[in-house]
Amino acid sequence: MSKEFNVVIERDEDGYYVASVPALRGCHTQAKSLDVLMRRVQEAISLCLEVENPL
C-alpha cells in the first residue's frame, strides 16, 4: 500500500536543506543536497510510520 505525505523543504542559514512532514510528528531530516534529502525523507517517513504503528 502506498501513502502520500506533504513535505515542507526549507534551506537553513548553513545551506542545508531541511525537510519536515507535518502529518507525522517529529518526522524531519536534513541534507546538503536535494538528491540526498529526497532519499533521507523517504527513510524518515518509513521510520516514523514504523514507530507510530509497530507490528
N, C-alpha and C positions, 0 to 999 in steps of 0.2 A: 504494500500500500504506500502510495506517495503522498506526502503532505507538502504544502507550500507555506512559507512564512515571509513576512515583510522583514527586510534587513535595512537598518539605518547605517550608512557609512559616512564617517567624518574623518578629517585629517587633523591630527593634533599638532601642537607647536613644535614637536621634534621631527615632524614629517612622516610619522607613522599613520597608516590607515587603521581606524578603529571601527569595528562592526558590532552592532547590538541588535538583538532580536527582541523587540518589545513584548511579544506574546509569551516569551519564555524568560521568566525572572532570573536574573544573574547570567544570562547567556550572552557572552561577548568575547571578542578576541581582537588581536591586532597583528599587523604585519607591515613590512617596509614596502611591499608591492601589492597591487591589486590581485595579481595571479595567485600569490601565496595566500592572501586574505580570503579569497573565494574557497580555497581548499580548507583553510582553517575554520571558516564559519560553518561549512558543511559538517566538519568533525565536531565542532562545538554544539551544533544543533542536535546531532546524534547523541552526544553525551548528555546534554540537558534532558532530552526525551527519555533516555535510559534512567536517569536519576528520578525523574518525575513518575515514571511508570516501570518500576522494577518488575522482573519476571517472577 
